[in-house]
Amino acid sequence: MSVSADVVYVTSNTSNCTANAVCGQGANPDLNINGGLIFNDNALSSYTTALASTPDKPLNAGGARFFSNSFSNTTPELGLTISPTLGVTGGVYKVYHVFSSTANNGSTNVVLGVTNNAGCTISFTETDRFQRRFGQPAPQRWQFLGFLTNNADTSTPTITFYFKDGLVSAGAQARLPVDTFRFSLYDPCTDVTDISDVSVTGPLATNLASVVVTGISNAATKITVYQDSGSGMVEIGSKTTDIVNGNNSVSISGLIKGARVGATQTLNGQEGCIPSGGVLVGGGANPSVRIALTIRETSSTGPVGAAGVTTNTALHFLGATTVSGGAPVDAAIYFPSNGWQTLTFSAGRQSVGNASNALGTVTGPGVYNANDSVTVRVYAYRTVPDNGALVYSPVEAQSAAVTSNNVFAVNWTWTPVAGADGYRVLRNVNSTGYLEYVDVVGANSLTDDNFIWQLGAIVTPTFTQLGSSIQWNPTVGNANNIATRWGTLESINFVIDELTDTGPFDLYIDNLQNGSTVWQTFEEAVAGRTDYGFRAPTFSGTTSGNLLTAPNVGQVSNGAADAGTKSFRVRFQWNGVTVSKWLRLTTSGVGNPQVNLDDPISFRLLLLPVGATPVAPPAPSLFITRLGTDTVLNWTGAHNLQAASEVTGTYTNVPSVTLAPYTNALPEEVKFFRLAN
C-alpha cells in the first residue's frame, strides 16, 4: 500500500516489489493501522504477470492477481475485501481501479457487486469496470468506480467486491483481473480528469519542440503541459486556440532527458488535476538496443522465405540465453552508427554429410541362404568436439537388394564422407525391416558374412546446436535447443539496453538473408505500405504494453535503403525503463518466412545516432520505348505510376499499376507520367 495525504494505492501483490525472487507471487500481505489485511482475496485469486502499464501506477513488478470460477460463489460477506488506511478521517474519496487485459483473456461481461462493510458509505453498489474492454489498450487508464466517504470517526473503511453477473472462468478466457486500486481525496479538478484520460504520447525526446497530448475535448479552453525533472511539475507549454477533439500538438520548451511529462485540460474554467507522474522523456533516436530473433519450430521444409506452418507453439529466442519478464535480456547490444550494420544470428548447427552410392556385391559362399534378399542403409556419423554430441547424417545411402541362387556373402561399399568418424550400417533381410546395425570405422566398405550384426537402429540426432537460444517460457527440463531443422522467423525482438533512455527509435531494416538466399528486399512494395513483411510495433499484444501508443510505424520506406530503393522503417518508444521492456516485431500473417537453421540468418540495420538523418536512395528512373504503335513504360521496383494531362498538372495514380512494364492504353493523345513512392 502506498499512502499520502491525498492518494492511497492498494496493489494486489506486494507493493514496491522489484522482482518475484524478492517478494514472491502471493497476494499483498500489507496490514492497515487496525492490523487487518488491506487486500483480502480469501485465497481465491492466483498470480499473473499481466500488469497495467499506467505511468502513475506504483511499482509492482511482482505481478497482479486474477480470479476464476470460484469467484462466482462470492457474496457480500465473502469476496474481495479492500481495507486501506486513508489520509483523512471523514474524507470523501474517489475510488479507481486499473488492470491489463491486453492478453484478451479477461471476462467481457462480468458485473461486480460492491458493499460497504464498515467505516464508510459508498455511492456505488455495482460496477462493470472490470470487463476486458476497460483494461486495454496499453497504457491503461484508471477506471472510476465511485465515491467513498469515511465515517467521522475513522480513516480505515472496508468494502467488498463480489460476483453479481456475467462469466468468470480462466478456462473460457474470461478471467477477472485485479491489479491496483486508487483512493483519491476528492478535489474538483478530478471532475475534469475523469471525463477523459488526458496524457502525453510520443515521440518524446529532448530535441523536440512540441508534444502530442491525447484525450482532449473540443470544449477545452486550454491545454497545459507540465514537466517534472525532480522538483515537481512545472509548466513548459500550453495551447489556447485551435483545440480539437482527440490529439493536439502543443509547443513546449526545455524537455529534459529522464524527466516526466504530463498534461491537463481546462473545461468550464476548471483545470484538471495536475498529474503527479507522466511519460519519461528520452534522449532522441537512437539509443543502443539489444536484438534477438524469435524462431518458431515448424514442420515445413522450405524453401527459404516461403510461408511456413505456424501451428507449432514452441518459440525460441535465437541469440539469447536468459529470459526475464518475457524479454531476452542478454541479447547482443547494437550501437548507433552512421552506416548500415549486418546482424547475423546462427544456431551453430553441427552435422555430418550424407553417405551415397551404397552398393552390394555378392562374394563367394557365405551364410546367407539362397534367395535371401538383403539391403542396407548407410549413415555417416561424427562426434562434435565442442559438446561431445554424436550426430548422424540426415539422409541415408540406400542400397539395392542383393540376392543369389546359392548361399552367399556380401561386400558393401559406399562413397566416403569428409569429416565422418565412421558409418552406421542398418540391415534389412527379406523385408523384415531395418532392425540391426553394425558400425564401421576407418573404412568405407564392409564384408558381410551375416555374423556381425546386432539389434538396434538408432540414427538420431542428425544435428547438434552450439549457438545460443532459449525457449520463450523456460522451465526446468525444457529443451532450449531448437528441435526442428527448419523454423519460421516469427519476429525480430528489440530489448531496452540503456535504462535511462526510452528513445524514441527510428530505424530501418533491409535485405533479410538465410545462408546465400536473400528473401526480402522490400523492393516489390510501394513506399508507405504497411503490414508487408512485418507488422506495426504495437500489433503484438505480448509487448504492446511496453510501448507508447505513438510513434507506431512499421512500413516500407524510400527514405533509406541498403541496396535498391526501399527498406522497412520502424518507429517506437519505450514507456518506461525497466529491464524487461521489449518489442516483438512480428511477421505473423504477413509472411511467416521459413528459415533453414543449418545456415545463418542475417539482415541489414540502419540505427542512426541522435541528430543524424538517413541518405535517401536515388529516385527511380522511368524509361519509355515504342513497341509498334504502343508506348511502353519500364522501371525497376514497385512504385505508383501516376499520370497527368499537363506536365505541371495534377498527377493521379494509374489504377492498380505498381510494377513494370506498362503499356499506355489511355485515350489522350498526350500524357505525362511519373513514379511516386
TORROLO-132829 format. One record per residue (C-alpha): residue in one letter; x, y, z. Coordinates in steps of 0.25 Angstrom, whole numbers, plus 5000, padded with zeros to 4 digits. Each point is the difference from the previous one (the first is absolute). Example, Ala and Ser with C-alpha at 12.3 -4.5 7.8 and 13.67 -1.06 7.14 Angstrom:
! TORROLO-132829
a504949825031/s500650144998/
//
This chain:
! TORROLO-132829
m500050005000/s500550144996/v499450115009/s500150155000/a499050115005/d499250004987/v500349874993/v500049855004/y500449894991/v499649855003/t500849904992/s499549864998/n501449945002/t501150065009/s500250144997/n501450074997/c500449864995/t501249994991/a500049854996/n499249875004/a501349955006/v499950115010/c498650005004/g499449874994/q498749984993/g499050015011/a498950105003/n500350135006/p500349975015/d500050155005/l499250045012/n499250135003/i500150075013/n499049915007/g500849884997/g499149954989/l500449964985/i499850114991/f499849904988/n499349875004/d499749914989/n499649895009/a501049914993/l499150004987/s501050074991/s501249964992/y501350074995/t500150064986/t501150074994/a499050094992/l500350145006/a499350134996/s501150104994/t499350135005/p501150105003/d499550055014/k499849865005/p500949955011/l501149904998/n499549865000/a501049924992/g499649885008/g498749984992/a498550015002/r498849915003/f498949934993/f498749935004/s499449884993/n498849915002/s500050015015/f499750155000/s498649964995/n499749955014/t500450135007/t499050085009/p499950145007/e500649935012/l501149924993/g500650064987/l501250094997/t500150095012/i500850135000/s500350085013/p501150114998/t500450105010/l499650134994/g500650145003/v498750085005/t499049965010/g498650034994/g500650034987/v499449984986/y500849914991/k499949964985/v500249854998/y500749954988/h500649874995/v500949974988/f500449874994/s500649944987/s499149914990/t500950014988/a500249855000/n498550004997/n499749895011/g499150095009/s498549995002/t499250084990/n498750015008/v500349985015/v499350105009/l500550015015/g499150045012/v500650095010/t499650025015/n500650095011/n500349905011/a500550105010/g500450145003/c499550074987/t498950034990/i500149984985/s499350064988/f500049874992/t499549865002/e500449934988/t501150024988/d500349954987/r501450064999/f500749875002/q499649964986/r501049974989/r499850134992/f500450085012/g501449945001/q500450044986/p500750064993/a501350025007/p500450095007/q498749975007/r499250115007/w499450015014/q498649965000/f499150085010/l499149915008/g499350105009/f500150085013/l500449955014/t499750095012/n500749965013/n499250005013/a500350125009/d500849915010/t500949924991/s500950004988/t500049854997/p498849974992/t499749854996/i499349974987/t499749864993/f499949974985/y499249874997/f499449934988/k498750064995/d499949964985/g500849954988/l501049894997/v501349985008/s500849894995/a501549994997/g499749884991/a499150084992/q500950114998/a499250085010/r500850035012/l499750115010/p501450085001/v500350095012/d501250095000/t500050135008/f498950085007/r500250155002/f499350095010/s500150154997/l499550105010/y498950084992/d500450134993/p499250074990/c501249984990/t499649855000/d498750034993/v500850054988/t501049895001/d498949895000/i499450054987/s501149964992/d501449935002/v500950124996/s501449954997/v501350034992/t500449904990/g501349994992/p500950034993/l500550075013/a501550045000/t500950115003/n500250054986/l498550034998/a499250135000/s498649945002/v499349895006/v498749934997/v498950005010/t498949904999/g498649995006/i499650144998/s498650054999/n499750104989/a499350085011/a501350035007/t500550145001/k501449975004/i501049884999/t501250015010/v501249924999/y500949975013/q501449945002/d500549945013/s501650004999/g500149975015/s499450125007/g498549984997/m499150034988/v500450134993/e499250064988/i500849994987/g499050044989/s498550024998/k499050014989/t498750095000/t499650014985/d499649904989/i499849895011/v499349874993/n499449885006/g501149895002/n501450024997/n500650145001/s501550054997/v500450105011/s501350084998/i500949985012/s501550045004/g501049945009/l499849855000/i501049935009/k500449854998/g499549925011/a498950105004/r498549965000/v499050084992/g498550015002/a498950094996/t498650055004/q498850064993/t499250125005/l498449984999/n499050115004/g501150075008/q500549885008/e501449944997/g500149855001/c500949955011/i501550024998/p500649864998/s500949955010/g500749924990/g500249994985/v500749954988/l501549995000/v500850094991/g501049924991/g501350054995/g499649994985/a500149904989/n500849915002/p500649945012/s500749875000/v499049885000/r500149855002/i499549914989/a499749854999/l499149924990/t498849915004/i500049874992/r498749915000/e500249854998/t499349964987/s499749874993/s500350084987/t501249964992/g500350134991/p500250074991/v500750115007/g499050125002/a498849934996/a498850005010/g500249895011/v499049925008/t499850075013/t499249905008/n501249965009/t500050085013/a501549985003/l500650144999/h501550035003/f500850125001/l501249994991/g501250085005/a499750005015/t500149905011/t499250085011/v498650045001/s499450105011/g498650054999/g499849944987/a501250074994/p501349944994/v500850095009/d501449964997/a499950014985/a501150074993/i500150155000/y500150084988/f500450155000/p499650114991/s500950024987/n500050094988/g500049884991/w499249874998/q500449895009/t499949854997/l499349925012/t500249854999/f499449895008/s500449865000/a499549875007/g501449954998/r499549874994/q501049894999/s499749884992/v500749904990/g499849984985/n499249894994/a500649874995/s499749964986/n500149894989/a499849885010/l500349884991/g500049855004/t500749894993/v499849855002/t501349935004/g500249855000/p499449915009/g499450055013/v499049995011/y498850074993/n499049904995/a499849984985/n498950104995/d500250095013/s499850154996/v500950095008/t500050165000/v500850105008/r499950145004/v501350085002/y500050125010/a501350085002/y500250045015/r501050095008/t500250055014/v500050155001/p501250045008/d499450135006/n498949935008/g500249854998/a498749974992/l500049894990/v499250044988/y499649914987/s499850044986/p498550044997/v499949924987/e500449864999/a500849944988/q499049894996/s500549874993/a499249924990/a499649865004/v501149894999/t499749864999/s500549874994/n499549864996/n501149945009/v500450035014/f500850135000/a500750115007/v500050154996/n501150104999/w499450145002/t500650134996/w499650155000/t500650134997/p500850065012/v499550135007/a501050115003/g500150025015/a499349875004/d500549925012/g499349874995/y498849944994/r498849945006/v499449894990/l498649955002/r499649874994/n498649944995/v499949854997/n498849964992/s499250125002/t500049985016/g500450155002/y501350075003/l500149945014/e501549975001/y501350084999/v501550004999/d501050125002/v501150014990/v501250085004/g501250044991/a499449944987/n498950024990/s499749864998/l499549885008/t500249854998/d498649945004/d500149855004/n498750015008/f500649995014/i500450145002/w498650075003/q499450045013/l498650055003/g499750154999/a499750104990/i500350145007/v500550104990/t499650135007/p500350115003/t500350064987/f500650135005/t500450075013/q499950145003/l501250095005/g499350144998/s499350065012/s498449995001/i499049995011/q498549975000/w499150115002/n499549945013/p501249935005/t499749895011/v500849905006/g500249884991/n499650094987/a500949974988/n500550144996/n500649954987/i499150014988/a499549864997/t499750024985/r500950024988/w499150114995/g499350115007/t499250124997/l500650145003/e498850045010/s500650135004/i501250105001/n500150035015/f500550145005/v500350015015/i500350125008/d501550025003/e500250145006/l499250005012/t500050155001/d499550024986/t498649974993/g500450044986/p499350024992/f500549914989/d500050024985/l500749894993/y500049934986/i500149854997/d500449954986/n500549874993/l499549895008/q500949884997/n500149855004/g501349934995/s500250054986/t498550034997/v499550155002/w498549985001/q499650145004/t500450134994/f498750085001/e500250054985/e498749934996/a499250095008/v499750154999/a500550105011/g499050025011/r499449864999/t499749945014/d499949855004/y501149964990/g501049905006/f499850055014/r498850065008/a500050135007/p500750015013/t498750005009/f499449884992/s500549905010/g499249995013/t501249935006/t500850135000/s499050124997/g500050035015/n501550044999/l499850114990/l499450134999/t498850014991/a500850094990/p500950004993/n499549864994/v500549994986/g500349874992/q500050034985/v500849994987/s500850124999/n500850074988/g500750095010/a501249905002/a500549884993/d501249905002/a499849974985/g499050034990/t499050115004/k499249945012/s500149955014/f499049985012/r499950125010/v499749975014/r499750115010/f499649985015/q500350055014/w500149925014/n499050055010/g501049975012/v501449965003/t499949865006/v500949894995/s498849924995/k499550104990/w500149944986/l499350004986/r499549884992/l500150054986/t499249884994/t499849944986/s498749945005/g499049994988/v500950094991/g501149894996/n500349905011/p501349984992/q500749865001/v501550005003/n501049884999/l500650005014/d501249934994/d500450134994/p500250145007/i498950104999/s500350154998/f499550134997/r500550144998/l499650115010/l500250155000/l500050055014/l500450154999/p500550085012/v499350125006/g499950114990/a500449924987/t499049994989/p500149894989/v500450024986/a498949974991/p500349914988/p499950054986/a498650034994/p499649894990/s500150024985/l498949984990/f500349954987/i499150024987/t500149914988/r499249984987/l499549874997/g499350014987/t498950105002/d500049985015/t500850085011/v500649915010/l500550055014/n501049935008/w500650025014/t500649915011/g499449975013/a498650035005/h499550144998/n498750074998/l499950044985/q499350144999/a499550074988/a499550144997/s499650084987/e501050115002/v501449995005/t499750105012/g498649945002/t499449925010/y500549865000/t499249885005/n500349855001/v499749914988/p499149905007/s500749875004/v501350034994/t501349995008/l500949904992/a500550024986/p499849994989/y498850084997/t499550024986/n499250144999/a498649974996/l499550135005/p499150074989/e500750145000/e501050044989/v501050065010/k500249945014/f501150035011/f500449895009/r500950005013/l500349905011/a499650025015/n500349925013/
//
